[in-house]
Amino acid sequence: MRTRKSQGLVSPEGAVRLMTHAMMGAALGLIFGLALILINPVVAALLQHGGSSAILVFVITLVTTFAIGAALTGAVFILSEDKEF
């Protein structure tokens, strides 16, 4: 029986796999931000004095950075997995 070869990034399955990597990165960004606020009181004080816009920028920056990094890493993993077959 042949093993089914994955379609890479251009298939709907590849897009879903890439999206799950990005969502995992976004979740890690949120966890990292929460840990940073809890561990470092200076960051918490800066966010408290900055208001809601500072909190929004802080969260969006962390989530976006981690999500893009995880998506790029996921793309490398998906493409290298295709070359193994």
Secondary structure, DSSP 8 states (H G I E B T S, - for coil): -------TTSSHHHHHHHHHHHHHHHHHHHHHHHHHHHH-HHHHHHHHHH-HHHHHHHHHHHHHHHHHHHHHHHHHHHHHHHHT-
